[in-house]
Amino acid sequence: MSECPYSQDPSPTPRKPEAGCLSLEEELSFLEEVHSGKQLESRKKACTDAVLQGASAPLNFDELSAAGAIAWRNHARCIGRLYWKSLLVRDHRDLEEPEAIYESLCDHMTLAYNSGKIRSVMTVYAPSNKDSEHAIRIWNHQLCGYAGYRQADGRITGDPKNTEFTDMAIELGWEPPKERGSFDLLPWIISGRSGCPKLFPIAAAAIAEVPIQHPEFKWFADLGIRWYAVPVISDMCFHAAGTDYTAAPFNGWYMGTEIGARNLADSYRYNLLPAIAKRMGLDKRNESSLWKDRALLELNVAVLHSFQISGVHMTDHHTASRDFMRFCQNEEAQDRKVSAQWSWMVPPMSPSTTPQYIMPMQKQTRSPDFKLQSRAY
């Protein structure tokens, strides 16, 4: 066991998510979309032999790319799966050291941003290893995130979701800006086979942010709101062919309500609706005035408008819902049942105006897929 104080988790290597739910034969069935005939038999045997011996499946690049795209297609919490075939998979399984992974992540951010034409990218690092005590982990939930600073009076400056991570980053040596603000980008924390976390400065040159303004309310810009352009999920496990890739960051592009109806609006996040309602002159004394709804609408208008004028690709929830229905139709044509989780497929704003609101859904166990895993800290 490492003496690092951040490596005392009795189970530092995350459990295999939903282990035992699928047979190894089912785990490898995705190879049928890559190979056929004797080559399929040969590749299935090679992967089966390796996994049964406790090793990772020896997927080649084409197989890994297919597994990544199919994992996106299978993921029950993603509404944007119509574009699953477009995923760019980067095979960085040779990288195990935090320094090398950091450089690779900088490249990932640049590729994904793509001058505002957001590109879906996944970078796969070395998988769990039976001979190593620790799995490779990226400790950030997303590669971009804003600090949450605890104040003496109990209030939080910034994003309350990230207070614990912010405390840990500071303890590891991160120095926040002299004037701590509401939108200070957090550093990256990466651990390799040793399990000890290493702190890396945010790749500022690779991170694009969008200042939030409103097409009609000029005072909106005075609120000083901004958000990052690319949502790169970095703490989930990519599971394929009986193998866990505990560090495999991936991104799509934003749906406006993710920012405007959740991140900036939730009372336990930035809670901006009261401030916006006040600027709009709305009556907040009674819920029946629908001041929250009116403020929420204008906040979402501002988010969509700001990304558009900044040249950063984003979709609205009505377009995303239409795309999801097309995805479902495509899957039905291929005789594949869609795995979906209703609370993630129905947008948090005006849900009843979307076609999937009344659609029955069921989350199913699939592989390849992206799975939740135990936190790295």
Secondary structure as GFF3:
##gff-version 3
##sequence-region A 1 377
A	DSSP	alpha_helix	24	27	.	.	.	ID=ss1
A	DSSP	three_ten_helix	29	33	.	.	.	ID=ss2
A	DSSP	alpha_helix	37	52	.	.	.	ID=ss3
A	DSSP	alpha_helix	61	74	.	.	.	ID=ss4
A	DSSP	three_ten_helix	81	86	.	.	.	ID=ss5
A	DSSP	beta_strand	88	92	.	.	.	ID=ss6
A	DSSP	alpha_helix	98	113	.	.	.	ID=ss7
A	DSSP	three_ten_helix	114	116	.	.	.	ID=ss8
A	DSSP	beta_strand	121	125	.	.	.	ID=ss9
A	DSSP	beta_strand	137	138	.	.	.	ID=ss10
A	DSSP	beta_strand	148	150	.	.	.	ID=ss11
A	DSSP	beta_strand	156	158	.	.	.	ID=ss12
A	DSSP	three_ten_helix	160	162	.	.	.	ID=ss13
A	DSSP	alpha_helix	163	171	.	.	.	ID=ss14
A	DSSP	beta_strand	188	191	.	.	.	ID=ss15
A	DSSP	beta_strand	197	200	.	.	.	ID=ss16
A	DSSP	three_ten_helix	204	206	.	.	.	ID=ss17
A	DSSP	beta_strand	209	211	.	.	.	ID=ss18
A	DSSP	three_ten_helix	218	223	.	.	.	ID=ss19
A	DSSP	beta_strand	226	228	.	.	.	ID=ss20
A	DSSP	beta_strand	232	233	.	.	.	ID=ss21
A	DSSP	beta_strand	237	240	.	.	.	ID=ss22
A	DSSP	beta_strand	243	245	.	.	.	ID=ss23
A	DSSP	beta_strand	250	251	.	.	.	ID=ss24
A	DSSP	alpha_helix	256	257	.	.	.	ID=ss25
A	DSSP	pi_helix	258	263	.	.	.	ID=ss26
A	DSSP	alpha_helix	273	280	.	.	.	ID=ss27
A	DSSP	three_ten_helix	287	289	.	.	.	ID=ss28
A	DSSP	alpha_helix	291	309	.	.	.	ID=ss29
A	DSSP	alpha_helix	317	333	.	.	.	ID=ss30
A	DSSP	alpha_helix	342	345	.	.	.	ID=ss31
A	DSSP	three_ten_helix	351	353	.	.	.	ID=ss32
A	DSSP	three_ten_helix	355	358	.	.	.	ID=ss33
A	DSSP	beta_strand	369	371	.	.	.	ID=ss34
###
